[in-house]
Amino acid sequence: SQFVEEITTFAEINQINGLEKLQNEVLETLHKTSTNLYSHNEYSICVYNYLVKDFEKNTQKIKDMKRDLDVIFKKISTLKNQLREQHPEFYPHELELEEEDE
């Protein structure tokens, strides 16, 4: 084409070949970078999916543990109240606190 002919008149063939070689090197580097980035993204997706499942599982365990602890706390509180009613002599300090509150 006319454009190519004009360029060849302005630059030596060695310069053009050097530019073409440089462009091919840049293109090859871009392809390698793109491939590496794609591989990294695929790996990241796999790790993320694993971690999300693990996180959800651990979150559920924590919720279950909290629910269990709430039940245990209620049972302890109930037992403590029963003991306080049956044996007030063991809780004199609490009787004093109740009198001060009134």
Stockholm file with secondary structure:
# STOCKHOLM 1.0

chainA/1-102         SQFVEEITTFAEINQINGLEKLQNEVLETLHKTSTNLYSHNEYSICVYNYLVKDFEKNTQKIKDMKRDLDVIFKKISTLKNQLREQHPEFYPHELELEEEDE
#=GR chainA/1-102 SS CHHHHHHHHHSCHHHHHHHHHHHHHHHHHHHHHHHHHHHHHHHHHHHHHHHHHHHHHHHHHHHHHHHHHHHHHHHHHHHHHHHHHHCGGGCHHHHHHHHHHC
#=GC SS_cons         CHHHHHHHHHSCHHHHHHHHHHHHHHHHHHHHHHHHHHHHHHHHHHHHHHHHHHHHHHHHHHHHHHHHHHHHHHHHHHHHHHHHHHCGGGCHHHHHHHHHHC
//
